[in-house]
Amino acid sequence: MELFEYRKLIGENLNTYISLKGYSKSSFAKLTNISRPTLYQILSGDSPNPSTYQKQILRITEALGLPPDYFLTPPVIPNEKWRTTMIQYSDRAPTAERKPQVKELLDDLDELMSLAALYL
């Protein structure tokens, strides 16, 4: 099966899987023996090479003991109280796109908060 065609969908589902299982991006990269920058490429759906992408997805699914097409369907998200979205409003919301470094730091903070929520 050609997984490269579905790389955006697979990236979204893999990102959800990582969060649900309580992995950080770093620990997941180590577990699957894939570099962190490569993992970020997979998660964003920006992998440029179809054959390399196929090998990387196979490496991930083999490390997890899952079938190769596992990430074509979204994981089931349990409905837990802490996952309920809370809307926050601000009159100081940024109107421009954030700088890449700020976005990366906020993504890392979001990842840490997700992990902390698992232990509450």
Residue pairs with C-beta under 8 A, 6 or more apart in sequence:
1 68
1 69
2 50
2 54
3 10
3 53
3 54
3 57
3 68
3 69
3 72
4 47
4 50
4 53
4 54
6 72
7 42
7 45
7 46
7 47
7 53
8 45
9 45
9 71
9 72
10 42
10 45
10 57
10 71
10 72
11 42
11 43
11 44
11 45
12 45
12 74
13 71
13 72
13 73
13 74
13 75
14 42
14 43
14 60
14 71
15 43
16 74
16 75
16 77
17 71
17 75
18 25
18 28
18 43
19 111
19 114
20 75
20 77
22 115
22 118
23 31
24 111
24 112
24 115
25 36
25 39
25 40
25 43
25 111
26 36
28 39
29 35
29 36
29 38
29 39
31 63
32 39
32 59
32 60
32 63
32 64
33 59
33 63
34 42
34 56
34 59
34 60
38 47
38 56
41 47
42 53
42 56
42 57
42 60
47 53
47 56
57 68
57 71
58 68
61 67
61 68
61 70
61 71
64 70
77 83
82 117
82 120
98 106
